[in-house]
Amino acid sequence: MGVPQGQGDWVAAVHDYNYSANGLKFGTNFNPFISRETYHALIDSNEQLYRNAGGVQGVKMGVLFGILNTLQILTHF
């Protein structure tokens, strides 16, 4: 909504773009049957979000998306 104001907003905008460009949705995080390509796009996008957000916002994003990434990693051994 509007022009991003801080680092966390810019990182979230890139994350949203990556989701859109790769056909990802929030529910994709819970789907254990996604392809390897989709899996890698999802993991990479989520990691970029919480690694680059910084500060408290990065910690909060890391908790949520770190857990979601772990679920995907466990289903794609």
Secondary structure by P-SEA (a helix, b strand, c coil): ccccccaaaaaaaaaaaaaaaacccccccccccccaaaaaaaaaaaaaaaaccccaaaaaaaaaaaaaaaaaaaacc
